[in-house]
């Protein structure tokens, strides 16, 4: 080291200072305060009030509010309103839920429910009840709501159409009942109210897409009980749905006349809700070919639903019987009773041909209707159309804007039975065989008992006896020489008896094949009318 070199500087050693942990406490307290401030003020959503008739199943701090199974709020307080009439539930909503609180947003409590539409809310048995909400669409927002007592039938996100139905049925449907189309759940009943001016029940129903495409001007709505039991001129009719539909019932709808060209449904006017399927079907028949049949003196046991036949083929039904414009017409002129009849043929060539044919036959006085026995035991009748040779006439050509089909006067079965009994009593039993005497006695006794009896089962047994006696009487008559006095009397009695048995022929045929059909009607379906060649069509008026 040289003399001129500076002396080295010695470094000083110092101990490092340690951070005192006490100073971390204020920082931690500040962080906790910030978090609490964020969670309790800045990160909170709106606070709402929910009013309910009862707070059963609701717990402060536990009961949640959910939207599509996502928690969006929690109950923070439960108390009574100032007048003690309702329970007021305070709910703290989550952040960013302000847009959910439209004035038409609805809340309801999800809990176990056993209803006619099924069992719901079983998941709450373990987790506890909670509020479900359905977001509305109103531009107005709100912080106060009234909870629904029942879950709504229509919830947010469901597309469809709301319809108004009116009913005068005594049975009232419940909110939430199903709206069915051929067994498929197509919607729900939204609301029901009583119109005090008309004394009719007004329903709002919601039909979901795509079932709305099935609705048109010909669609009919009726109350579906699942089981439809009725007794008509055709016998006992029992219609049942699936077990599911029987249990839940509700409203059913369908296009009963299968007219695919019908115009759209007018949504501005309420639709009629018919009490059952039979009433809806009869109303749908008004789209067929309509005529008025004039029955002389009385209805002859013709009623709505009575069949209309041509050559034993069913081609229509009676819609209304009687069909007076006003009931006073019955007392002003009771010589004829009008009946509204529908010839139920699909749109197309068949309907056009029948319409033109009937117009021609009415002009030629060749179209008549006749009341015939449909069910001998129930006493109901049906209308049998006849195309005869110029024997049908009536002084009124139209009634209430529809063509009139005149009705031929027919002798009742009771009158024919009485005439046969009287003729049998006139026959001298001397000089005839024991076999014929026995057949005459048996036939007369069976007919007299049949005429006096009102018991359906007894009449069925007597009918069997008459058939057996008629066969014996016919065989015994053939053994006498033609032209003899006894043969002539027997032939006259046999002619009258044959006419009476002709009226019993449908009943006898059913009795031989199916004895229960005498009471309940035939189970076989009527054959469908076949298309008639177009070259046979005749001109006439278009009277639909």
C-alpha positions as CSV (number, residue, x, y, z in Angstrom):
1,X,0.0,0.0,0.0
2,X,1.5,3.4,-0.9
3,X,1.8,6.3,1.4
4,X,-0.6,8.3,-0.6
5,X,-3.4,5.6,-0.6
6,X,-6.4,6.5,1.6
7,X,-7.1,4.4,4.6
8,X,-10.0,1.9,4.0
9,X,-13.3,2.7,5.6
10,X,-14.6,0.0,8.0
11,X,-18.3,-1.0,7.5
12,X,-20.6,-0.6,10.5
13,X,-22.8,-3.6,11.3
14,X,-26.4,-2.9,12.5
15,X,-29.2,-5.3,13.5
16,X,-32.2,-5.5,11.2
17,X,-35.5,-4.3,12.7
18,X,-38.4,-6.8,12.9
19,X,-42.0,-5.9,11.9
20,X,-44.2,-5.8,14.9
21,X,-47.3,-8.1,14.4
22,X,-49.4,-5.6,16.3
23,X,-49.5,-3.4,13.3
24,X,-51.3,-6.2,11.3
25,X,-54.4,-6.0,13.4
26,X,-55.7,-2.7,12.0
27,X,-55.2,-4.0,8.5
28,X,-57.1,-7.1,9.2
29,X,-59.9,-5.2,10.8
30,X,-60.1,-2.9,7.8
31,X,-60.3,-5.9,5.4
32,X,-63.0,-7.6,7.5
33,X,-65.0,-4.3,7.6
34,X,-64.7,-3.9,3.8
35,X,-65.9,-7.5,3.3
36,X,-68.9,-7.0,5.6
37,X,-69.6,-3.7,4.0
38,X,-69.6,-5.3,0.6
39,X,-71.8,-8.2,1.6
40,X,-74.3,-6.2,3.7
41,X,-74.6,-3.1,1.5
42,X,-72.9,-3.0,-1.8
43,X,-73.3,-6.7,-2.8
44,X,-77.0,-6.9,-1.6
45,X,-80.0,-7.0,-3.9
46,X,-83.3,-5.3,-3.2
47,X,-85.4,-6.1,-0.1
48,X,-89.1,-7.0,-0.8
49,X,-92.2,-7.7,1.2
50,X,-94.4,-10.8,0.5
51,X,-97.9,-11.0,2.0
52,X,-99.5,-14.3,2.7
53,X,-102.6,-15.7,4.4
54,X,-100.4,-18.0,6.5
55,X,-96.7,-18.3,7.3
56,X,-96.8,-22.0,7.9
57,X,-93.5,-23.7,7.0
58,X,-91.5,-20.5,6.7
59,X,-88.5,-19.9,8.9
60,X,-86.4,-16.8,9.2
61,X,-82.9,-17.1,7.8
62,X,-83.6,-20.6,6.3
63,X,-86.5,-20.4,3.8
64,X,-85.1,-19.7,0.4
65,X,-86.4,-18.0,-2.8
66,X,-85.6,-19.9,-6.0
67,X,-86.0,-19.3,-9.7
68,X,-85.5,-22.4,-11.9
69,X,-83.9,-24.1,-8.9
70,X,-81.3,-21.3,-8.5
71,X,-81.4,-19.5,-5.1
72,X,-82.1,-15.8,-5.6
73,X,-83.2,-14.7,-2.1
74,X,-83.7,-15.6,1.5
75,X,-86.3,-14.9,4.1
76,X,-85.0,-12.5,6.8
77,X,-88.1,-11.7,8.8
78,X,-91.6,-13.0,9.4
79,X,-94.3,-10.9,11.2
80,X,-97.9,-9.9,11.1
81,X,-99.3,-6.9,9.3
82,X,-100.6,-4.0,11.3
83,X,-104.2,-5.2,11.2
84,X,-103.2,-8.8,11.9
85,X,-105.0,-10.0,8.8
86,X,-102.0,-11.4,7.0
87,X,-98.4,-12.5,7.5
88,X,-95.7,-10.2,6.1
89,X,-92.5,-12.0,5.0
90,X,-89.4,-9.9,4.4
91,X,-87.1,-11.3,1.7
92,X,-83.5,-10.2,1.0
93,X,-82.9,-10.8,-2.7
94,X,-79.5,-11.5,-4.2
95,X,-77.5,-8.9,-6.1
96,X,-78.5,-8.2,-9.7
97,X,-82.1,-9.4,-9.2
98,X,-83.7,-6.0,-9.6
99,X,-84.8,-6.9,-13.2
100,X,-86.8,-9.9,-11.9
101,X,-89.2,-7.8,-9.7
102,X,-91.9,-6.8,-12.3
103,X,-95.3,-5.9,-10.9
104,X,-96.8,-9.1,-12.3
105,X,-94.1,-11.4,-11.0
106,X,-95.7,-14.0,-8.8
107,X,-94.4,-16.0,-5.8
108,X,-95.8,-19.2,-4.3
109,X,-94.7,-21.5,-1.5
110,X,-93.5,-25.0,-2.7
111,X,-94.6,-27.6,-0.2
112,X,-96.0,-31.1,-0.3
113,X,-99.4,-31.1,-2.1
114,X,-101.9,-33.8,-2.8
115,X,-104.3,-32.7,-5.6
116,X,-106.5,-34.3,-8.2
117,X,-103.8,-33.5,-10.8
118,X,-101.2,-35.4,-8.8
119,X,-98.7,-35.2,-5.9
120,X,-96.1,-32.4,-5.9
121,X,-93.4,-30.9,-3.6
122,X,-92.2,-34.2,-2.2
123,X,-88.6,-32.9,-2.3
124,X,-89.4,-30.4,0.4
125,X,-90.0,-33.1,3.0
126,X,-86.3,-33.2,3.7
127,X,-85.1,-29.7,2.5
128,X,-88.0,-27.7,3.8
129,X,-90.4,-25.4,2.0
130,X,-89.2,-22.7,-0.2
131,X,-90.6,-19.9,-2.4
132,X,-90.7,-20.3,-6.2
133,X,-91.1,-17.3,-8.4
134,X,-92.2,-16.7,-12.0
135,X,-91.0,-13.5,-13.6
136,X,-93.6,-11.2,-15.1
137,X,-93.4,-9.0,-18.2
138,X,-94.8,-5.7,-17.0
139,X,-92.8,-2.5,-17.5
140,X,-93.7,-1.5,-14.0
141,X,-91.4,-2.7,-11.2
142,X,-92.5,-3.4,-7.6
143,X,-91.1,-4.3,-4.1
144,X,-94.4,-5.6,-2.6
145,X,-96.2,-8.8,-3.7
146,X,-99.0,-11.1,-2.6
147,X,-98.0,-14.8,-2.6
148,X,-100.4,-17.2,-4.5
149,X,-102.1,-19.9,-2.4
150,X,-101.6,-22.4,-5.3
151,X,-98.9,-22.8,-7.9
152,X,-99.8,-20.9,-11.1
153,X,-100.9,-22.9,-14.2
154,X,-98.9,-20.8,-16.5
155,X,-95.3,-19.9,-15.7
156,X,-92.7,-17.7,-17.3
157,X,-91.2,-19.1,-20.5
158,X,-94.3,-21.1,-21.5
159,X,-95.7,-20.3,-25.0
160,X,-99.3,-20.7,-25.9
161,X,-102.7,-19.2,-26.1
162,X,-105.2,-18.0,-23.4
163,X,-108.9,-18.8,-24.1
164,X,-112.1,-17.8,-22.4
165,X,-114.8,-20.5,-21.9
166,X,-118.3,-20.1,-20.4
167,X,-120.3,-22.9,-18.8
168,X,-123.7,-23.4,-17.2
169,X,-122.8,-26.8,-15.8
170,X,-123.2,-27.3,-12.1
171,X,-119.8,-28.9,-11.8
172,X,-117.0,-26.4,-11.2
173,X,-113.4,-27.0,-12.4
174,X,-110.4,-26.1,-10.2
175,X,-107.5,-23.9,-11.1
176,X,-104.7,-26.1,-12.4
177,X,-107.0,-28.8,-13.8
178,X,-105.7,-30.2,-17.1
179,X,-106.8,-29.3,-20.6
180,X,-106.6,-32.5,-22.6
181,X,-106.5,-33.3,-26.3
182,X,-107.2,-37.0,-27.0
183,X,-105.6,-37.9,-23.7
184,X,-102.6,-35.6,-24.0
185,X,-102.1,-32.8,-21.5
186,X,-102.3,-29.7,-23.6
187,X,-102.7,-27.0,-21.0
188,X,-104.3,-26.0,-17.7
189,X,-107.2,-24.1,-16.3
190,X,-105.9,-20.7,-15.1
191,X,-108.8,-19.2,-13.3
192,X,-112.6,-19.4,-12.7
193,X,-115.2,-16.9,-11.7
194,X,-119.0,-16.6,-11.6
195,X,-120.8,-14.1,-13.9
196,X,-123.7,-13.1,-11.7
197,X,-125.6,-11.5,-14.6
198,X,-125.7,-14.6,-16.7
199,X,-125.3,-17.1,-13.8
200,X,-122.5,-18.8,-15.9
201,X,-119.0,-19.9,-14.8
202,X,-116.3,-18.1,-16.8
203,X,-113.0,-20.0,-17.2
204,X,-109.6,-18.9,-18.4
205,X,-107.6,-21.7,-19.9
206,X,-104.1,-21.8,-21.3
207,X,-103.2,-24.1,-24.2
208,X,-99.5,-24.7,-24.8
209,X,-97.7,-24.8,-28.1
210,X,-97.9,-26.8,-30.4
211,X,-101.4,-27.8,-29.4
212,X,-102.6,-24.3,-30.4
213,X,-102.3,-25.4,-34.0
214,X,-105.2,-27.9,-33.4
215,X,-107.7,-25.1,-32.6
216,X,-110.1,-23.7,-35.2
217,X,-113.7,-22.5,-35.5
218,X,-115.0,-26.1,-35.3
219,X,-113.2,-27.0,-32.1
220,X,-115.5,-27.9,-29.3
221,X,-114.7,-27.9,-25.5
222,X,-116.4,-30.0,-22.9
223,X,-116.0,-31.1,-19.3
224,X,-114.2,-34.4,-19.2
225,X,-114.9,-36.5,-16.2
226,X,-113.1,-39.5,-17.6
227,X,-116.3,-41.6,-17.5
228,X,-119.4,-40.8,-19.6
229,X,-122.4,-43.0,-19.0
230,X,-125.7,-42.3,-20.9
231,X,-128.8,-44.2,-22.0
232,X,-130.0,-43.2,-25.5
233,X,-132.3,-44.7,-28.2
234,X,-129.3,-46.9,-29.2
235,X,-129.0,-48.3,-25.7
236,X,-126.5,-47.9,-22.8
237,X,-123.4,-46.1,-23.9
238,X,-120.3,-46.1,-21.7
239,X,-117.2,-44.1,-22.7
240,X,-114.1,-44.2,-20.6
241,X,-110.6,-42.5,-20.8
242,X,-107.3,-43.7,-19.4
243,X,-107.0,-44.1,-15.6
244,X,-104.9,-40.9,-15.5
245,X,-107.7,-38.9,-17.2
246,X,-110.3,-40.4,-15.0
247,X,-108.4,-39.3,-11.9
248,X,-107.6,-35.8,-13.0
249,X,-110.6,-34.9,-15.3
250,X,-110.6,-31.3,-16.5
251,X,-111.4,-29.8,-19.9
252,X,-111.2,-31.7,-23.2
253,X,-111.2,-30.3,-26.7
254,X,-111.3,-31.7,-30.3
255,X,-112.4,-31.0,-33.8
256,X,-115.3,-33.5,-33.7
257,X,-116.3,-33.2,-37.3
258,X,-112.8,-33.6,-38.7
259,X,-113.1,-30.5,-40.9
260,X,-109.6,-29.5,-41.7
261,X,-110.6,-26.5,-43.8
262,X,-112.3,-24.6,-40.9
263,X,-111.5,-20.9,-40.3
264,X,-109.4,-19.8,-37.3
265,X,-111.0,-19.5,-33.9
266,X,-112.3,-16.1,-33.0
267,X,-110.4,-15.3,-29.8
268,X,-112.4,-12.1,-29.1
269,X,-115.5,-14.1,-28.1
270,X,-115.8,-16.7,-25.3
271,X,-116.3,-20.3,-26.3
272,X,-118.9,-22.6,-24.9
273,X,-117.8,-25.3,-22.5
274,X,-120.3,-28.1,-22.9
275,X,-121.2,-30.3,-19.9
276,X,-120.1,-33.5,-21.5
277,X,-118.8,-35.1,-24.7
278,X,-122.3,-36.1,-25.9
279,X,-123.5,-32.4,-25.8
280,X,-120.4,-31.2,-27.6
281,X,-120.8,-33.9,-30.3
282,X,-124.4,-33.0,-30.9
283,X,-123.5,-29.4,-31.4
284,X,-120.7,-30.4,-33.8
285,X,-123.3,-32.1,-35.9
286,X,-124.7,-28.7,-36.8
287,X,-122.0,-28.5,-39.5
288,X,-123.8,-31.4,-41.3
289,X,-126.7,-31.2,-43.7
290,X,-129.6,-29.8,-41.6
291,X,-133.3,-30.6,-42.0
292,X,-136.4,-30.2,-39.9
293,X,-138.6,-33.3,-39.6
294,X,-142.2,-32.5,-38.7
295,X,-143.7,-35.2,-36.4
296,X,-147.5,-35.3,-36.1
297,X,-149.0,-34.7,-32.7
298,X,-146.1,-35.8,-30.5
299,X,-142.4,-36.5,-30.4
300,X,-142.9,-40.3,-30.6
301,X,-140.0,-40.9,-28.2
302,X,-137.6,-39.1,-30.5
303,X,-134.9,-37.3,-28.5
304,X,-131.5,-35.6,-29.0
305,X,-129.1,-38.3,-30.0
306,X,-131.8,-40.5,-31.7
307,X,-130.3,-42.1,-34.9
308,X,-131.4,-41.3,-38.4
309,X,-131.3,-44.4,-40.7
310,X,-131.8,-45.2,-44.4
311,X,-132.1,-48.9,-45.2
312,X,-130.8,-49.7,-41.6
313,X,-127.6,-47.7,-42.3
314,X,-127.1,-44.8,-39.8
315,X,-126.5,-41.6,-41.7
316,X,-127.2,-38.9,-39.0
317,X,-128.6,-38.0,-35.6
318,X,-131.3,-35.8,-34.1
319,X,-129.8,-32.6,-32.6
320,X,-132.8,-31.0,-31.0
321,X,-136.2,-32.3,-30.2
322,X,-138.4,-30.3,-30.1
323,X,-137.0,-27.5,-32.2
324,X,-139.5,-24.7,-31.7
325,X,-138.3,-21.1,-32.2
326,X,-140.3,-20.3,-29.1
327,X,-142.1,-22.6,-26.6
328,X,-145.3,-20.6,-27.2
329,X,-145.4,-22.2,-30.6
330,X,-146.2,-25.5,-28.9
331,X,-149.4,-24.1,-27.5
332,X,-150.4,-22.1,-30.5
333,X,-150.2,-25.1,-32.9
334,X,-149.5,-28.5,-31.4
335,X,-150.5,-30.5,-34.4
336,X,-146.8,-30.9,-35.5
337,X,-143.6,-31.1,-33.5
338,X,-140.4,-29.9,-35.3
339,X,-137.2,-31.9,-34.9
340,X,-133.8,-30.7,-36.0
341,X,-131.9,-33.5,-37.8
342,X,-128.4,-33.6,-39.2
343,X,-127.2,-35.8,-42.0
344,X,-123.6,-36.3,-40.9
345,X,-121.5,-36.7,-44.0
346,X,-118.0,-35.4,-44.5
347,X,-117.3,-32.5,-46.8
348,X,-116.9,-33.6,-50.4
349,X,-118.7,-35.4,-53.2
350,X,-120.9,-37.6,-51.0
351,X,-122.3,-34.6,-49.2
352,X,-123.0,-32.7,-52.4
353,X,-124.7,-35.7,-53.9
354,X,-127.0,-36.4,-50.9
355,X,-127.8,-32.7,-50.7
356,X,-128.9,-32.6,-54.3
357,X,-130.7,-35.9,-54.1
358,X,-132.7,-34.8,-51.1
359,X,-133.6,-31.5,-52.7
360,X,-134.9,-33.4,-55.8
361,X,-136.9,-35.9,-53.7
362,X,-138.5,-33.2,-51.5
363,X,-139.6,-31.4,-54.7
364,X,-141.1,-34.7,-56.0
365,X,-142.7,-35.5,-52.6
366,X,-140.7,-38.7,-52.4
367,X,-138.7,-38.1,-49.2
368,X,-140.3,-39.0,-45.9
369,X,-139.3,-39.8,-42.3
370,X,-140.9,-42.4,-40.1
371,X,-140.5,-43.1,-36.4
372,X,-139.4,-46.7,-35.8
373,X,-138.5,-48.6,-32.7
374,X,-134.8,-48.4,-31.8
375,X,-135.0,-50.3,-28.5
376,X,-138.2,-52.1,-27.7
377,X,-137.5,-52.3,-24.0
378,X,-136.5,-48.7,-23.4
379,X,-139.3,-47.5,-25.7
380,X,-137.0,-45.2,-27.6
381,X,-137.4,-44.6,-31.3
382,X,-135.3,-43.6,-34.3
383,X,-136.1,-41.8,-37.6
384,X,-136.1,-44.0,-40.7
385,X,-135.9,-42.1,-44.0
386,X,-137.8,-43.4,-47.0
387,X,-137.6,-42.5,-50.6
388,X,-141.0,-43.4,-51.9
389,X,-143.0,-42.7,-55.0
390,X,-144.6,-39.3,-54.5
391,X,-146.5,-40.1,-51.3
392,X,-144.8,-37.6,-49.0
393,X,-146.3,-34.1,-48.7
394,X,-146.5,-31.3,-46.2
395,X,-147.9,-27.8,-46.5
396,X,-144.7,-26.1,-45.0
397,X,-141.6,-26.4,-47.2
398,X,-139.2,-24.8,-44.8
399,X,-139.0,-24.1,-41.1
400,X,-136.5,-21.6,-39.5
401,X,-134.6,-21.4,-42.8
402,X,-134.2,-25.2,-43.3
403,X,-136.0,-27.6,-45.6
404,X,-138.7,-29.7,-44.0
405,X,-138.9,-33.5,-44.3
406,X,-142.5,-34.6,-43.7
407,X,-143.1,-37.5,-41.4
408,X,-145.4,-40.4,-42.2
409,X,-147.9,-41.4,-39.5
410,X,-147.2,-44.8,-38.2
411,X,-149.2,-47.2,-36.1
412,X,-147.5,-47.8,-32.7
413,X,-146.3,-51.3,-31.7
414,X,-148.8,-51.3,-28.9
415,X,-151.7,-50.6,-31.4
416,X,-150.5,-53.5,-33.5
417,X,-150.3,-55.9,-30.6
418,X,-153.8,-54.9,-29.5
419,X,-155.1,-55.5,-33.1
420,X,-153.5,-59.0,-33.2
421,X,-155.0,-59.9,-29.8
422,X,-158.4,-58.8,-31.0
423,X,-158.2,-60.8,-34.2
424,X,-157.0,-63.9,-32.4
425,X,-159.9,-63.7,-30.0
426,X,-162.3,-63.7,-33.0
427,X,-161.1,-67.1,-34.3
428,X,-163.4,-70.0,-33.7
429,X,-161.3,-72.7,-32.1
430,X,-163.6,-75.5,-33.2
431,X,-162.4,-77.6,-36.1
432,X,-158.7,-76.7,-35.8
433,X,-155.8,-78.9,-34.6
434,X,-154.6,-79.1,-31.0
435,X,-151.2,-77.8,-32.2
436,X,-152.8,-74.7,-33.7
437,X,-154.9,-74.2,-30.6
438,X,-151.9,-74.3,-28.4
439,X,-150.0,-71.9,-30.7
440,X,-152.9,-69.5,-30.7
441,X,-153.3,-69.6,-26.9
442,X,-149.6,-69.2,-26.3
443,X,-149.3,-66.3,-28.8
444,X,-152.3,-64.5,-27.4
445,X,-151.2,-65.0,-23.8
446,X,-147.7,-63.8,-24.5
447,X,-148.9,-60.7,-26.3
448,X,-151.4,-59.7,-23.6
449,X,-148.7,-60.1,-20.9
450,X,-146.3,-58.1,-23.0
451,X,-148.8,-55.3,-23.4
452,X,-149.5,-55.2,-19.7
453,X,-145.9,-55.5,-18.5
454,X,-143.6,-52.6,-17.6
455,X,-140.8,-54.8,-16.3
456,X,-137.9,-54.9,-18.8
457,X,-136.6,-58.4,-17.9
458,X,-140.1,-59.8,-18.0
459,X,-140.7,-58.2,-21.4
460,X,-137.5,-59.9,-22.7
461,X,-138.8,-63.3,-21.6
462,X,-142.2,-62.6,-23.2
463,X,-140.5,-61.6,-26.4
464,X,-138.8,-65.0,-26.5
465,X,-142.1,-66.7,-26.0
466,X,-143.8,-64.7,-28.7
467,X,-141.1,-65.6,-31.2
468,X,-141.5,-69.3,-30.4
469,X,-145.3,-69.1,-30.6
470,X,-145.1,-67.2,-33.9
471,X,-143.1,-69.9,-35.5
472,X,-145.5,-72.6,-34.3
473,X,-148.5,-70.6,-35.5
474,X,-146.9,-70.1,-38.9
475,X,-146.2,-73.8,-39.3
476,X,-149.7,-74.9,-38.2
477,X,-151.4,-72.4,-40.6
478,X,-149.8,-74.0,-43.6
479,X,-151.6,-77.3,-42.9
480,X,-155.0,-75.9,-43.9
481,X,-156.2,-75.7,-47.4
482,X,-156.1,-72.4,-49.2
483,X,-159.4,-70.7,-49.7
484,X,-161.1,-72.3,-46.7
485,X,-162.9,-70.0,-44.2
486,X,-160.6,-71.1,-41.4
487,X,-157.5,-70.5,-43.6
488,X,-158.7,-67.0,-44.5
489,X,-159.2,-66.0,-40.8
490,X,-155.9,-67.6,-39.9
491,X,-154.1,-65.7,-42.8
492,X,-155.6,-62.4,-41.7
493,X,-154.4,-63.0,-38.1
494,X,-151.1,-64.1,-39.3
495,X,-150.7,-61.0,-41.5
496,X,-151.4,-58.7,-38.5
497,X,-149.0,-60.8,-36.4
498,X,-146.3,-60.6,-39.1
499,X,-146.5,-56.8,-39.2
500,X,-146.2,-56.7,-35.4
501,X,-143.2,-59.1,-35.5
502,X,-141.6,-57.0,-38.2
503,X,-141.3,-54.1,-35.7
504,X,-139.8,-56.6,-33.2
505,X,-137.4,-58.0,-35.8
506,X,-134.4,-55.8,-34.8
507,X,-135.0,-56.7,-31.2
508,X,-135.4,-60.4,-32.0
509,X,-132.1,-60.4,-34.0
510,X,-130.3,-58.7,-31.1
511,X,-131.8,-61.1,-28.6
512,X,-130.6,-64.2,-30.5
513,X,-127.0,-62.9,-30.9
514,X,-126.6,-60.9,-27.7
515,X,-129.4,-61.0,-25.0
516,X,-127.9,-58.1,-23.1
517,X,-128.4,-55.9,-26.2
518,X,-132.1,-55.7,-25.5
519,X,-131.3,-53.7,-22.4
520,X,-128.0,-52.0,-23.4
521,X,-128.1,-51.7,-27.1
522,X,-126.0,-53.4,-29.8
523,X,-122.3,-53.2,-29.5
524,X,-121.8,-53.6,-33.2
525,X,-120.9,-50.4,-35.2
526,X,-123.2,-49.2,-37.9
527,X,-121.9,-49.6,-41.4
528,X,-120.7,-46.5,-43.1
529,X,-122.6,-45.3,-46.2
530,X,-120.8,-45.9,-49.4
531,X,-120.1,-43.3,-52.0
532,X,-122.8,-43.0,-54.7
533,X,-121.7,-42.8,-58.4
534,X,-121.7,-39.2,-59.6
535,X,-123.7,-40.0,-62.7
536,X,-126.7,-40.6,-60.5
537,X,-126.6,-37.1,-59.0
538,X,-129.5,-34.9,-59.6
539,X,-129.8,-31.1,-59.4
540,X,-131.3,-29.3,-56.5
541,X,-130.9,-26.4,-54.0
542,X,-127.8,-26.1,-51.9
543,X,-129.3,-26.3,-48.5
544,X,-126.6,-26.8,-45.9
